[in-house]
Amino acid sequence: MDARISMSTRENVQVVQDFFAALRRGDRPGALALCDEDIEWIIPGQDWPLAGTRRGHAGLEDHFQKASETVETSFMEPREFVAQADRVLVVGFASGKIKATGKSFEDDWIFAITVRDGRLASIREYIDTQALARASQMAS
């Protein structure tokens, strides 16, 4: 294996780890500083307030604001980092509650992240939409 590639892969993992550390601290400016100006964050799905595509720092600020209004995360842990060149997959777990319903959730997730020039360039977040949708349902 080319040492140059493995070194950049390690650096990419480190920037992703730093990003998650900032999120866990609630340090939005610190998280944004690790993201490219043109970042794209995609959460596939429908009927979930956080689903959709957000672009740039303004889009991420909007996402962070909507997330804080929608979800109270009590625990978020990235458990595994799998990297190859500029791609880092993060496998993790989160738990918390949906603010509108007060219902708790547990969520196994994967983030597929592309790192470019030492910054996060794109994030595709795969979450347990069923668990979150169930917790979001209002009692009838």
C-alpha positions in Angstrom: 0.0 0.0 0.0 1.2 3.5 -0.8 2.3 5.3 2.4 1.1 8.6 1.0 -2.4 7.3 0.5 -2.6 5.6 3.9 -1.4 8.8 5.5 -4.0 10.9 3.8 -6.6 8.3 4.7 -5.5 8.6 8.4 -5.8 12.4 8.1 -9.3 12.1 6.6 -10.4 9.8 9.5 -9.0 12.4 12.0 -10.9 15.3 10.5 -14.1 13.2 10.6 -13.4 12.2 14.2 -12.8 15.9 15.0 -16.2 16.8 13.3 -18.1 14.2 15.5 -16.3 15.4 18.6 -17.4 19.0 17.8 -21.0 17.8 17.3 -21.0 15.9 20.6 -19.7 19.0 22.4 -22.5 21.1 20.7 -19.7 23.2 19.1 -21.5 24.2 15.8 -18.8 26.7 14.8 -16.1 24.1 15.3 -18.1 21.5 13.3 -18.6 24.1 10.5 -14.9 25.0 10.4 -14.2 21.4 9.4 -16.6 21.5 6.5 -16.0 22.8 3.0 -17.9 25.9 2.0 -19.7 23.9 -0.6 -20.5 20.9 1.5 -23.6 18.9 0.7 -25.4 17.0 3.5 -28.1 14.5 2.3 -30.5 12.7 4.5 -32.7 10.4 2.4 -36.3 10.1 3.2 -39.7 11.8 3.4 -42.1 12.8 6.2 -39.2 13.5 8.5 -38.2 17.2 9.2 -34.5 16.5 8.9 -34.7 14.6 5.5 -33.5 16.4 2.5 -30.4 18.0 1.0 -28.6 21.0 2.5 -25.7 22.8 0.9 -23.0 25.1 2.2 -22.5 26.4 5.7 -25.9 28.2 5.7 -27.6 24.9 4.8 -25.7 23.1 7.7 -26.7 25.9 10.1 -30.3 25.4 9.1 -29.9 21.7 9.6 -28.3 22.1 13.0 -31.1 24.6 14.1 -33.9 22.3 12.8 -32.3 19.3 14.5 -32.1 21.1 17.9 -35.8 22.0 17.5 -36.8 18.5 16.6 -34.6 16.1 18.5 -33.1 15.9 21.9 -30.1 13.6 21.5 -29.1 12.2 24.8 -26.4 9.9 23.5 -24.5 9.8 20.2 -21.5 7.6 19.6 -19.5 7.0 16.4 -18.4 3.4 17.0 -16.4 2.6 13.9 -14.5 4.5 11.2 -13.9 2.7 7.9 -11.8 4.6 5.4 -10.5 4.3 1.9 -8.8 7.2 0.2 -11.1 10.2 0.5 -14.1 8.3 1.8 -14.9 7.7 5.5 -17.8 5.6 6.6 -18.8 6.1 10.2 -21.0 3.5 11.9 -22.7 4.7 15.1 -25.6 4.7 17.5 -27.7 7.5 18.9 -30.6 7.7 21.4 -32.8 10.5 22.5 -36.3 11.7 22.2 -38.5 13.6 19.7 -39.4 16.9 21.3 -42.9 17.1 19.7 -44.0 13.8 21.1 -41.7 13.1 24.0 -41.2 9.6 22.7 -37.7 8.1 22.9 -35.8 6.5 20.0 -32.7 4.4 19.4 -31.0 4.9 16.1 -28.3 2.9 14.4 -26.7 5.1 11.7 -24.1 5.3 9.1 -22.5 8.5 7.7 -20.8 8.2 4.3 -18.4 11.2 4.2 -16.1 12.4 1.5 -13.2 14.5 2.6 -11.5 17.0 0.2 -8.4 19.0 1.1 -8.8 18.3 4.8 -12.5 19.3 5.0 -15.8 17.4 4.9 -17.1 17.9 1.3 -20.2 15.7 1.4 -22.2 13.7 4.0 -24.8 11.2 3.2 -26.5 10.2 6.4 -28.4 6.8 6.7 -30.6 6.6 9.7 -33.2 4.3 11.1 -36.0 6.2 9.6 -38.6 3.7 10.9 -37.5 4.2 14.5 -37.5 8.0 14.2 -40.8 8.0 12.3 -42.4 5.8 15.0 -41.1 8.2 17.8 -42.4 11.2 15.8 -46.0 9.9 15.5 -48.5 11.8 17.6 -50.9 9.7 19.6 -54.3 9.4 17.9 
